[in-house]
Amino acid sequence: MKLLKIDPLRAFIFFCILVFYGYNAGEGYITWMKASEWIFTYGNRDYLVSAFCILPVVLGHTATIWGHYFRSEREFQHGIQKVTSAKSPKEKTSLWELHILWGYTVKYWVLVGAVVLIQLGWIAIVVASTLGEQLKEPVYTAEAIIGLQIGFIGGYNAIACCGIILFLVLRRSMLQSLGFTYSEVLPLHRWLGALIFFWSCLHTVGYIMYYHSFDMLAEEFNFYDIGRSTMNIMGCIALAALGVLAFFSIPYVRRHYYGWFIGLHRYMTVIFFVGTMVHYPYNALWYYLLPNVILFFVDRFVPKIIQARTLYPEASITLNSDADIVKMTFSGPEPMKPYYPGDYILVSVPELGGVYHPFTIASYWAEDPCSITLFIRTYNENKASWTGGLGRLCGKEDKRIRVKADVDGCFGDRRHDYLKSDVLIMFVAGAAITTFMSLIKAIAAQIASSNAPLRIQLHLICTFRTRSELHAYGSFLHQITRDPRFTSWLHVEIYVSRPDKPQTLMGAHAHVIKNDIQVPGPSIKKEKKKRFQSLRRTGTVLKRAFSGRTIVEKPSAANEKKAVDAAAPAINPLSFSSAGDHVRNESIDTVIDLNGQGGKTPTSPTSPVTFAMDHNVITEDGKLGQDTTAAAAAARSIPTRSMTYETKRLPTFQDANSASLATKYARLDLHTTVIMIVLPLGVWYILRAIHWEGSARYCDVMQEMTQTQMKICYGTYATIPEFGHVMAMALVSYVVMWLARRSLFRSLEASSLKDLESGSSSSASSSSNGKKDKNLPYPELDLEDEKLSVEDGNWDDGDVVFSRGRVNVKQVIAKFMAGGVGRVGGDPGDVAVFGAGPEAFVEHCEKQAKAAKWAVDFHRETWAP
């Protein structure tokens, strides 16, 4: 009998989670039914919390951090190898991953059920421990009893939710080791926020009923009483802050006013927690929040510290004003933590504010482990938006500039199980192409390094606003449609939905987009539309003529045919593995039909066809000749990336020593995490152990005390350790970050001294080229800028094949289904589909897939907040 294979690290983390949540579920029973004394000083309750609440969370999180690096590496390698390995017949979607109610998975509903059970348990414990005594007291009226029960239930369930809610927004959570992703648990975080608001309102209503029954409202809510009344006012302030949080968390408000949302979300959360602590400053209250606050600080600071040790605190940015795309590049002196396809970082530019914004990493780590590249969309952004401000920093001259910038992360929890499918289809809109750039390169590297044939079939269907955007992402789109290492297995359809800007046709990039090849669409029968198109073409020609650019007339059908015949030797039809023959169907292909006759040819627009149209013209006798203008000659003199496609090797992660680097950064991360947990906790234990009562008459916990004495005892034994712990965590975090940055500077200084002493070639080269810019704090970035400028020199690639108009998702799905891909009743695990882009585009793709009853496993990739 075959034993079930269990991952020891994952089992240990699962055990830690069970202990933590088990203690939270039973803590109410300990507090209300088994506690023999009202504990103020350090005592039995602190031992229980340390052993069953803090320790499991700390051990589980450190195990998660250690395993995160190796799990990411292992899962990525396991996934990427599936593209060239035979599919196992037992490899099916597990019950844990099945989507059931409202599109959520089974594991999500299991987590929801665990939270609901905790809430129900607290309700039962509160009622069982307090209702009987209240009924025995003749002084309590029905209104008072109901009010107290509602107040108790609402208050303690709100605190129970607060003890979980921060746990669900950790970018590196213990739940990830159990298969959850950040996007899967985020909806539960939002629902818990709504529950906190509901329980808090219920708590307020209950106590208003209780005070009203004794006619004590004015006595219990005022600013002049130094007893309980001022604490109740702080509770009202906390409720008001929670109301602001709830309003700006409404989906419509959150998406349209995201800057307000993210700022108020932070400040109002702090006000809510501080108000809650002062409203009920009992030391046991902090026990519910302490583990989550510890993990939250570690999650927010440790990734920043790692990047502060690795990356320069500057970014190189360039705005492509024609496509409204900003390219941002970070670099460092040594290889950084490996990042994988789908990972993202958070970027903050101090000049634009202190808020961090998430962006998907576009670069492929194995190509350059010392840098990170982002492509940021600035189209249609208002002046108040962060991305709009970033575009304004660049100006409108397409010049490279440097800005101060900080990085948080890399983060990512994509499991890459979709690579086990037979077919992978990616619907992409605009800048969402960055989500798949590194994945496509990783697959190409895997194919090149493996002797096995490609098993999976991949289709990339992308739509962009203008032709300029085809060249805004470096040479990526040109490469995947021209380089045989990609065109032999990747099927690409590109759509352009809008005309270019008038200034684009006259600007510095006009010589690039003129070489792109448009797939002719259906003929326009109406004469008015023909005349309008003619007038528009005439206007374009005039604008380009006035600009001094070379005008390349559109050749006739006969001349186009001659041009294609002249380029015929360069045609290399697509080749497919035998495993994918059942997928490839002629009805799915987009066919270039230069004659406009609707005939089918064996050549796809994504084949590596080298059309001899780059800087060439059709002469009057119908022959293909070279453009001899000065602009064309200058463009021909610039080396294009197409010259290096055949020789440049695509490295794999193993080539870049990803495993050894993962081990190095795992140790650094673990050591930093331990420092940030242990030192502040030591401060908290010291503050908890101090006796604060002073004279026995003033604050004696064993005697009957007035409300004033009780309030002071509450404040000293609860709020001082709580706020002291938070301040210690913040102080330790910033000190460690400063030390990490200083460590980077020292390594740079040591490297510079070593180069000067050894008389390295790099120093000689820099001295021969002139003086370095003394205003730049990192002159070592001069060579990096030169390398980046070479990478950006792909404006002359051109020749990207595209179709005019919007992508018809419904029609594309119908073609796939007609070809046998995702037929009704099939196994959804055989076909993986990604919808990437704005929320409206992703929803449209998902809606069309459901309407067609397309049997696919649909994945959402959207930047909607």
KOLVEX-598785 format. One record per residue (C-alpha): residue in three letters; x, y, z. Coordinates in steps of 0.2 Angstrom, whole numbers, padded with zeros to 4 digits, always signed. Example, Ala and Ser with C-alpha at 12.3 -4.5 7.8 and 13.67 -1.06 7.14 Angstrom:
REM KOLVEX-598785
Ala+0062-0022+0039Ser+0068-0005+0036
This chain:
REM KOLVEX-598785
Met+0000+0000+0000Lys+0007+0017-0005Leu+0009+0029+0009Leu+0003+0047+0007Lys+0018+0059+0003Ile+0018+0073+0016Asp+0029+0088+0016Pro+0037+0090+0033Leu+0039+0109+0032Arg+0021+0111+0026Ala+0014+0100+0040Phe+0024+0109+0053Ile+0016+0126+0047Phe-0001+0118+0047Phe+0001+0112+0065Cys+0006+0130+0070Ile-0009+0137+0062Leu-0020+0125+0071Val-0013+0129+0088Phe-0015+0148+0085Tyr-0033+0147+0079Gly-0037+0133+0092Tyr-0031+0145+0106Asn-0041+0160+0099Ala-0056+0149+0098Gly-0054+0143+0116Glu-0047+0159+0124Gly-0065+0166+0128Tyr-0068+0150+0138Ile-0052+0153+0148Thr-0056+0171+0150Trp-0074+0170+0156Met-0077+0153+0163Lys-0060+0147+0170Ala-0051+0163+0175Ser-0049+0164+0194Glu-0042+0181+0195Trp-0042+0198+0185Ile-0024+0198+0180Phe-0015+0214+0178Thr+0003+0210+0181Tyr+0014+0198+0172Gly+0007+0181+0176Asn-0002+0165+0170Arg-0011+0173+0156Asp+0006+0179+0149Tyr+0013+0161+0149Leu-0002+0154+0140Val-0002+0168+0127Ser+0017+0165+0124Ala+0016+0147+0123Phe+0000+0144+0113Cys-0002+0161+0103Ile+0015+0170+0100Leu+0027+0155+0099Pro+0017+0145+0086Val+0015+0161+0075Val+0033+0165+0076Leu+0039+0148+0072Gly+0026+0145+0058His+0031+0162+0050Thr+0050+0159+0051Ala+0047+0142+0043Thr+0037+0150+0030Ile+0050+0163+0026Trp+0063+0149+0025Gly+0053+0138+0014His+0046+0152+0003Tyr+0063+0154-0006Phe+0065+0135-0009Arg+0046+0132-0012Ser+0046+0146-0025Glu+0061+0139-0034Arg+0054+0121-0033Glu+0037+0125-0039Phe+0043+0136-0053Gln+0055+0122-0059His+0042+0109-0057Gly+0030+0119-0067Ile+0042+0125-0081Gln+0048+0107-0084Lys+0030+0102-0088Val+0030+0110-0105Thr+0043+0097-0111Ser+0038+0082-0101Ala+0024+0070-0104Lys+0008+0073-0095Ser+0004+0061-0081Pro-0013+0053-0083Lys-0016+0055-0064Glu-0012+0074-0065Lys-0029+0082-0062Thr-0036+0097-0053Ser-0038+0092-0035Leu-0053+0094-0025Trp-0044+0108-0014Glu-0043+0119-0030Leu-0060+0116-0037His-0071+0132-0040Ile-0088+0130-0033Leu-0099+0144-0025Trp-0097+0161-0034Gly-0081+0156-0042Tyr-0072+0153-0026Thr-0062+0137-0022Val-0065+0124-0010Lys-0050+0129+0001Tyr-0057+0147+0002Trp-0074+0141+0009Val-0065+0130+0021Leu-0056+0145+0028Val-0072+0155+0028Gly-0080+0140+0038Ala-0065+0141+0051Val-0068+0160+0054Val-0087+0157+0055Leu-0084+0143+0068Ile-0073+0155+0079Gln-0087+0168+0078Leu-0101+0156+0083Gly-0090+0149+0097Trp-0087+0167+0104Ile-0106+0170+0104Ala-0109+0154+0113Ile-0096+0157+0126Val-0101+0175+0130Val-0120+0170+0132Ala-0116+0155+0143Ser-0104+0165+0154Thr-0114+0180+0157Leu-0133+0177+0154Gly-0136+0167+0169Glu-0129+0179+0181Gln-0138+0194+0173Leu-0155+0185+0174Lys-0152+0182+0193Glu-0149+0200+0196Pro-0166+0209+0199Val-0159+0226+0195Tyr-0157+0222+0177Thr-0172+0225+0166Ala-0175+0216+0150Glu-0168+0231+0140Ala-0152+0231+0151Ile-0150+0212+0148Ile-0153+0212+0130Gly-0141+0227+0128Leu-0127+0219+0138Gln-0128+0203+0128Ile-0128+0213+0112Gly-0114+0224+0118Phe-0103+0209+0124Ile-0106+0198+0108Gly-0102+0213+0097Gly-0087+0219+0106Tyr-0078+0202+0108Asn-0082+0196+0090Ala-0075+0213+0083Ile-0059+0209+0093Ala-0059+0191+0087Cys-0060+0198+0069Cys-0046+0211+0072Gly-0035+0196+0078Ile-0037+0188+0060Ile-0039+0202+0048Leu-0020+0208+0047Phe-0015+0189+0045Leu-0025+0189+0028Val-0015+0204+0020Leu+0002+0197+0023Arg+0012+0195+0006Arg+0021+0180+0013Ser+0009+0171+0024Met+0008+0154+0032Leu-0008+0152+0021Gln+0003+0152+0005Ser+0012+0137+0011Leu-0005+0128+0011Gly-0009+0133-0007Phe-0018+0149-0004Thr-0014+0165-0015Tyr-0015+0183-0009Ser-0029+0186-0022Glu-0039+0171-0014Val-0038+0177+0004Leu-0040+0196+0000Pro-0059+0194-0002Leu-0060+0187+0015His-0050+0201+0022Arg-0063+0213+0015Trp-0078+0203+0022Leu-0069+0203+0039Gly-0068+0222+0038Ala-0086+0223+0035Leu-0089+0211+0050Ile-0079+0222+0061Phe-0089+0237+0057Phe-0105+0227+0059Trp-0100+0220+0076Ser-0093+0237+0082Cys-0110+0245+0078Leu-0119+0231+0087His-0108+0234+0102Thr-0112+0252+0102Val-0131+0250+0101Gly-0130+0237+0114Tyr-0122+0248+0127Ile-0133+0263+0122Met-0148+0252+0127Tyr-0140+0246+0143Tyr-0136+0264+0148His-0153+0270+0143Ser-0161+0258+0154Phe-0152+0265+0169Asp-0154+0283+0162Met-0135+0285+0162Leu-0131+0291+0144Ala-0125+0308+0150Glu-0115+0301+0164Glu-0106+0288+0153Phe-0102+0299+0138Asn-0093+0315+0142Phe-0076+0323+0143Tyr-0075+0330+0161Asp-0076+0313+0170Ile-0059+0305+0172Gly-0067+0288+0174Arg-0076+0277+0161Ser-0084+0291+0152Thr-0069+0298+0143Met-0065+0280+0138Asn-0082+0278+0130Ile-0078+0294+0120Met-0063+0286+0113Gly-0073+0271+0108Cys-0084+0283+0098Ile-0069+0290+0089Ala-0063+0273+0085Leu-0080+0269+0078Ala-0080+0285+0067Ala-0063+0280+0060Leu-0070+0263+0056Gly-0085+0271+0047Val-0072+0281+0036Leu-0063+0265+0033Ala-0079+0256+0028Phe-0085+0270+0016Phe-0069+0271+0006Ser-0068+0252+0005Ile-0084+0251-0005Pro-0078+0244-0022Tyr-0084+0259-0032Val-0076+0272-0020Arg-0060+0262-0018Arg-0057+0260-0037His-0061+0278-0042Tyr-0052+0286-0027Tyr-0039+0274-0024Gly-0026+0287-0018Trp-0038+0293-0004Phe-0042+0275+0000Ile-0025+0269+0003Gly-0020+0284+0013Leu-0035+0284+0024His-0034+0265+0026Arg-0018+0267+0035Tyr-0021+0282+0046Met-0039+0277+0050Thr-0033+0259+0055Val-0021+0267+0067Ile-0034+0278+0074Phe-0046+0264+0076Phe-0033+0253+0085Val-0027+0267+0097Gly-0045+0272+0101Thr-0050+0253+0104Met-0035+0251+0116Val-0039+0267+0126His-0058+0263+0126Tyr-0055+0246+0134Pro-0036+0246+0140Tyr-0036+0228+0147Asn-0020+0219+0144Ala-0029+0204+0137Leu-0035+0214+0123Trp-0018+0216+0116Tyr-0015+0197+0116Tyr-0028+0195+0102Leu-0019+0208+0091Leu-0001+0205+0096Pro+0003+0190+0084Asn-0004+0199+0069Val+0004+0215+0073Ile+0021+0206+0074Leu+0019+0197+0058Phe+0012+0213+0049Phe+0028+0223+0054Val+0039+0209+0048Asp+0030+0208+0032Arg+0030+0227+0029Phe+0048+0230+0033Val+0059+0214+0030Pro+0057+0214+0011Lys+0061+0233+0010Ile+0077+0229+0021Ile+0082+0215+0009Gln+0080+0227-0006Ala+0089+0241+0003Arg+0104+0229+0004Thr+0103+0224-0014Leu+0097+0238-0025Tyr+0102+0256-0028Pro+0090+0269-0021Glu+0088+0276-0038Ala+0078+0271-0054Ser+0081+0274-0072Ile+0065+0280-0081Thr+0061+0284-0099Leu+0044+0289-0105Asn+0038+0284-0122Ser+0027+0299-0125Asp+0019+0291-0141Ala+0013+0275-0132Asp+0011+0283-0115Ile+0022+0270-0107Val+0036+0273-0094Lys+0050+0261-0093Met+0058+0260-0075Thr+0073+0250-0072Phe+0081+0246-0055Ser+0099+0239-0054Gly+0111+0233-0041Pro+0129+0228-0039Glu+0126+0210-0037Pro+0113+0197-0041Met+0097+0199-0032Lys+0084+0187-0025Pro+0077+0177-0039Tyr+0060+0183-0045Tyr+0049+0172-0056Pro+0036+0175-0069Gly+0021+0184-0062Asp+0030+0191-0047Tyr+0028+0209-0043Ile+0036+0223-0033Leu+0030+0239-0024Val+0038+0255-0029Ser+0038+0272-0020Val+0045+0288-0028Pro+0048+0300-0013Glu+0045+0315-0025Leu+0028+0309-0028Gly+0024+0304-0010Gly+0027+0289+0001Val+0014+0277-0005Tyr+0020+0261-0013His+0012+0255-0029Pro+0012+0237-0036Phe+0019+0233-0053Thr+0022+0216-0062Ile+0040+0213-0066Ala+0043+0212-0085Ser+0061+0207-0085Tyr+0067+0189-0085Trp+0078+0186-0070Ala+0090+0174-0078Glu+0094+0186-0092Asp+0100+0199-0080Pro+0100+0195-0061Cys+0106+0212-0056Ser+0091+0222-0062Ile+0072+0223-0063Thr+0062+0231-0077Leu+0045+0238-0076Phe+0033+0245-0089Ile+0020+0257-0082Arg+0005+0263-0091Thr+0002+0282-0090Tyr-0012+0284-0103Asn-0028+0294-0098Glu-0021+0297-0081Asn-0026+0313-0072Lys-0014+0325-0064Ala-0017+0319-0047Ser-0013+0301-0051Trp+0004+0293-0046Thr+0007+0286-0063Gly+0003+0303-0071Gly+0015+0312-0060Leu+0028+0299-0065Gly+0026+0303-0083Arg+0027+0322-0079Leu+0044+0319-0071Cys+0051+0311-0087Gly+0045+0326-0098Lys+0041+0324-0116Glu+0058+0321-0125Asp+0060+0303-0122Lys+0076+0306-0112Arg+0082+0294-0098Ile+0082+0302-0081Arg+0086+0295-0064Val+0074+0297-0049Lys+0075+0293-0031Ala+0065+0277-0028Asp+0062+0263-0015Val+0057+0245-0018Asp+0047+0233-0007Gly+0048+0215-0012Cys+0048+0204-0024Phe+0032+0195-0020Gly+0022+0182-0029Asp+0012+0166-0026Arg+0009+0160-0043Arg+0010+0141-0042His+0012+0138-0061Asp+0001+0123-0061Tyr-0007+0130-0077Leu+0008+0123-0086Lys+0002+0106-0084Ser-0012+0110-0097Asp-0012+0104-0115Val-0016+0122-0121Leu-0012+0139-0113Ile-0021+0154-0120Met-0018+0172-0115Phe-0029+0186-0118Val-0020+0202-0115Ala-0024+0220-0116Gly-0011+0234-0116Ala+0002+0234-0102Ala-0004+0218-0095Ile+0008+0210-0108Thr+0021+0212-0094Thr+0013+0198-0084Phe+0018+0185-0097Met+0035+0192-0104Ser+0046+0183-0092Leu+0035+0167-0093Ile+0037+0166-0112Lys+0056+0169-0111Ala+0057+0155-0097Ile+0047+0143-0108Ala+0059+0147-0123Ala+0074+0144-0112Gln+0067+0127-0106Ile+0063+0122-0124Ala+0081+0126-0129Ser+0089+0117-0114Ser+0078+0101-0116Asn+0079+0088-0129Ala+0061+0083-0127Pro+0048+0090-0139Leu+0036+0104-0133Arg+0020+0096-0126Ile+0010+0112-0122Gln+0002+0123-0136Leu+0003+0142-0132His-0008+0156-0139Leu-0005+0174-0136Ile-0019+0185-0141Cys-0015+0204-0137Thr-0023+0220-0140Phe-0016+0237-0140Arg-0022+0255-0142Thr-0009+0261-0155Arg+0005+0255-0166Ser+0017+0264-0155Glu+0013+0253-0141Leu+0019+0238-0151His+0037+0245-0148Ala+0035+0252-0131Tyr+0040+0236-0122Gly+0057+0235-0129Ser+0060+0222-0143Phe+0048+0209-0135Leu+0034+0209-0147His+0046+0210-0162Gln+0056+0196-0155Ile+0042+0184-0152Thr+0035+0187-0169Arg+0052+0186-0178Asp+0064+0175-0168Pro+0063+0156-0173Arg+0066+0151-0155Phe+0048+0159-0151Thr+0039+0157-0168Ser+0041+0139-0169Trp+0029+0136-0154Leu+0021+0152-0149His+0006+0158-0159Val+0003+0176-0158Glu-0012+0187-0163Ile-0009+0206-0161Tyr-0023+0219-0163Val-0022+0238-0163Ser-0038+0247-0159Arg-0035+0265-0162Pro-0025+0277-0174Asp-0009+0284-0168Lys-0007+0301-0161Pro-0004+0315-0175Gln+0013+0319-0167Thr+0018+0301-0168Leu+0017+0301-0187Met+0028+0317-0187Gly+0039+0313-0172Ala+0055+0304-0168His+0047+0286-0169Ala+0039+0288-0186His+0052+0278-0195Val+0048+0263-0184Ile+0029+0261-0185Lys+0029+0264-0204Asn+0037+0246-0205Asp+0024+0237-0196Ile+0013+0226-0207Gln-0006+0227-0205Val-0016+0212-0209Pro-0030+0218-0221Gly-0047+0217-0214Pro-0064+0215-0223Ser-0067+0227-0237Ile-0077+0242-0234Lys-0092+0243-0246Lys-0099+0260-0242Glu-0091+0274-0253Lys-0092+0287-0239Lys-0081+0276-0228Lys-0069+0274-0243Arg-0068+0293-0246Phe-0065+0296-0227Gln-0051+0283-0226Ser-0043+0291-0242Leu-0044+0308-0234Arg-0037+0302-0218Arg-0022+0294-0227Thr-0019+0310-0237Gly-0018+0320-0221Thr-0006+0307-0214Val+0005+0308-0229Leu+0005+0327-0228Lys+0009+0328-0210Arg+0024+0316-0213Ala+0030+0326-0228Phe+0030+0342-0218Ser+0040+0333-0205Gly+0054+0329-0217Arg+0052+0311-0214Thr+0052+0298-0228Ile+0035+0294-0235Val+0033+0276-0240Glu+0017+0274-0251Lys+0006+0259-0249Pro+0010+0248-0264Ser-0003+0241-0275Ala-0009+0223-0273Ala+0002+0218-0288Asn+0017+0226-0280Glu+0014+0219-0263Lys+0014+0202-0271Lys+0031+0205-0279Ala+0037+0211-0263Val+0032+0195-0254Asp+0039+0185-0268Ala+0056+0194-0266Ala+0055+0190-0248Ala+0050+0172-0250Pro+0066+0163-0246Ala+0065+0170-0229Ile+0049+0162-0225Asn+0050+0149-0211Pro+0033+0141-0208Leu+0027+0136-0191Ser+0032+0119-0185Phe+0022+0110-0171Ser+0025+0095-0161Ser+0015+0079-0164Ala+0007+0081-0147Gly-0002+0097-0152Asp-0008+0092-0170His-0026+0090-0163Val-0025+0107-0157Arg-0019+0116-0172Asn-0033+0120-0184Glu-0033+0130-0200Ser-0049+0139-0194Ile-0039+0146-0178Asp-0025+0154-0188Thr-0025+0172-0193Val-0019+0171-0211Ile-0010+0185-0220Asp-0019+0188-0236Leu-0010+0202-0245Asn-0020+0200-0260Gly-0036+0203-0250Gln-0044+0187-0259Gly-0048+0178-0243Gly-0037+0163-0248Lys-0028+0153-0235Thr-0009+0151-0235Pro+0002+0140-0224Thr+0010+0155-0216Ser+0003+0164-0200Pro+0007+0182-0196Thr+0016+0175-0181Ser+0028+0165-0192Pro+0046+0172-0193Val+0043+0180-0210Thr+0056+0193-0214Phe+0047+0205-0225Ala+0060+0215-0235Met+0050+0231-0232Asp+0062+0239-0219His+0069+0255-0226Asn+0064+0250-0244Val+0052+0257-0256Ile+0042+0250-0271Thr+0049+0258-0287Glu+0038+0264-0301Asp+0041+0248-0311Gly+0035+0237-0297Lys+0053+0232-0290Leu+0059+0232-0273Gly+0072+0245-0270Gln+0082+0252-0256Asp+0077+0269-0249Thr+0092+0280-0251Thr+0086+0295-0241Ala+0097+0301-0226Ala+0084+0296-0213Ala+0084+0278-0220Ala+0103+0277-0221Ala+0104+0283-0203Ala+0092+0271-0197Arg+0101+0257-0207Ser+0117+0261-0198Ile+0110+0258-0181Pro+0112+0239-0176Thr+0095+0231-0173Arg+0091+0217-0161Ser+0086+0206-0175Met+0104+0204-0179Thr+0107+0195-0162Tyr+0092+0184-0162Glu+0101+0168-0168Thr+0116+0170-0157Lys+0110+0176-0141Arg+0107+0162-0129Leu+0092+0161-0118Pro+0098+0156-0100Thr+0088+0146-0088Phe+0087+0149-0069Gln+0100+0135-0066Asp+0112+0144-0077Ala+0111+0160-0066Asn+0113+0149-0050Ser+0096+0153-0044Ala+0096+0139-0030Ser+0112+0145-0022Leu+0106+0163-0022Ala+0089+0158-0015Thr+0099+0150+0000Lys+0109+0166+0002Tyr+0094+0177+0003Ala+0084+0165+0013Arg+0097+0166+0027Leu+0098+0185+0026Asp+0079+0186+0027Leu+0078+0174+0041His+0091+0183+0052Thr+0082+0199+0049Thr+0066+0192+0053Val+0072+0185+0070Ile+0080+0202+0075Met+0064+0211+0071Ile+0053+0199+0081Val+0064+0195+0096Leu+0070+0213+0101Pro+0053+0221+0102Leu+0046+0206+0110Gly+0059+0207+0124Val+0054+0226+0126Trp+0036+0220+0128Tyr+0040+0207+0141Ile+0051+0219+0151Leu+0037+0232+0151Arg+0024+0219+0156Ala+0035+0213+0171Ile+0036+0230+0179His+0025+0233+0194Trp+0016+0250+0191Glu+0004+0251+0205Gly+0015+0262+0216Ser+0007+0264+0233Ala-0005+0250+0239Arg-0019+0263+0242Tyr-0018+0271+0224Cys-0017+0256+0213Asp-0019+0239+0222Val-0025+0226+0211Met-0030+0215+0225Gln-0042+0228+0233Glu-0058+0236+0228Met-0053+0252+0217Thr-0062+0267+0211Gln-0065+0270+0192Thr-0050+0282+0192Gln-0039+0269+0200Met-0045+0256+0189Lys-0042+0267+0174Ile-0024+0271+0179Cys-0021+0253+0182Tyr-0028+0248+0165Gly-0017+0261+0157Thr-0001+0257+0165Tyr-0002+0238+0164Ala-0009+0237+0146Thr-0006+0253+0136Ile+0012+0256+0141Pro+0018+0238+0136Glu+0007+0239+0120Phe+0013+0256+0114Gly+0031+0252+0120His+0031+0236+0109Val+0025+0245+0093Met+0037+0259+0095Ala+0051+0246+0098Met+0046+0237+0082Ala+0046+0253+0072Leu+0063+0259+0079Val+0071+0242+0076Ser+0064+0241+0058Tyr+0071+0258+0053Val+0088+0255+0061Val+0090+0238+0052Met+0085+0247+0036Trp+0098+0260+0038Leu+0111+0247+0042Ala+0106+0238+0026Arg+0108+0253+0016Arg+0125+0257+0024Ser+0131+0240+0020Leu+0127+0243+0002Phe+0136+0259+0002Arg+0151+0251+0010Ser+0152+0237-0003Leu+0151+0250-0017Glu+0166+0259-0009Ala+0176+0243-0007Ser+0172+0238-0025Ser+0178+0256-0031Leu+0194+0255-0021Lys+0197+0238-0028Asp+0195+0243-0046Leu+0207+0258-0043Glu+0220+0248-0035Ser+0220+0234-0048Gly+0218+0247-0063Ser+0204+0237-0070Ser+0198+0240-0088Ser+0182+0247-0082Ser+0191+0262-0073Ala+0202+0265-0088Ser+0187+0265-0100Ser+0178+0277-0089Ser+0193+0289-0088Ser+0195+0288-0107Asn+0177+0293-0110Gly+0179+0308-0099Lys+0174+0313-0081Lys+0160+0305-0072Asp+0145+0315-0066Lys+0150+0320-0049Asn+0132+0325-0045Leu+0127+0307-0046Pro+0129+0297-0030Tyr+0131+0281-0039Pro+0144+0284-0054Glu+0144+0265-0056Leu+0127+0267-0064Asp+0135+0275-0080Leu+0139+0258-0087Glu+0122+0252-0083Asp+0114+0267-0092Glu+0125+0263-0107Lys+0119+0245-0107Leu+0101+0251-0105Ser+0102+0263-0120Val+0108+0249-0131Glu+0093+0239-0125Asp+0082+0253-0130Gly+0089+0255-0147Asn+0076+0244-0155Trp+0065+0258-0163Asp+0072+0252-0180Asp+0066+0234-0178Gly+0048+0237-0185Asp+0040+0223-0195Val+0027+0219-0181Val+0012+0211-0189Phe-0005+0216-0182Ser-0023+0217-0186Arg-0033+0233-0186Gly-0048+0234-0174Arg-0053+0227-0157Val-0051+0208-0153Asn-0067+0199-0155Val-0066+0188-0140Lys-0082+0179-0144Gln-0076+0175-0161Val-0059+0169-0155Ile-0067+0157-0142Ala-0078+0150-0156Lys-0063+0147-0167Phe-0054+0138-0153Met-0070+0127-0149Ala-0072+0123-0167Gly-0054+0117-0167Gly-0057+0105-0152Val-0050+0116-0139Gly-0061+0117-0123Arg-0076+0109-0131Val-0092+0108-0120Gly-0091+0094-0108Gly-0072+0093-0109Asp-0060+0093-0094Pro-0057+0111-0089Gly-0039+0106-0083Asp-0034+0103-0101Val-0035+0121-0106Ala-0029+0135-0096Val-0035+0153-0100Phe-0028+0169-0093Gly-0037+0186-0095Ala-0025+0200-0091Gly-0028+0219-0092Pro-0041+0231-0085Glu-0055+0224-0075Ala-0068+0227-0089Phe-0058+0218-0101Val-0055+0203-0090Glu-0073+0202-0085His-0078+0203-0103Cys-0066+0188-0107Glu-0073+0178-0092Lys-0091+0182-0097Gln-0089+0176-0115Ala-0080+0160-0109Lys-0095+0156-0098Ala-0108+0161-0111Ala-0100+0149-0124Lys-0098+0136-0110Trp-0080+0135-0114Ala-0072+0120-0104Val-0057+0130-0097Asp-0048+0134-0081Phe-0050+0153-0081His-0037+0164-0072Arg-0039+0182-0069Glu-0024+0194-0070Thr-0030+0212-0067Trp-0024+0228-0059Ala-0041+0233-0052Pro-0038+0239-0034
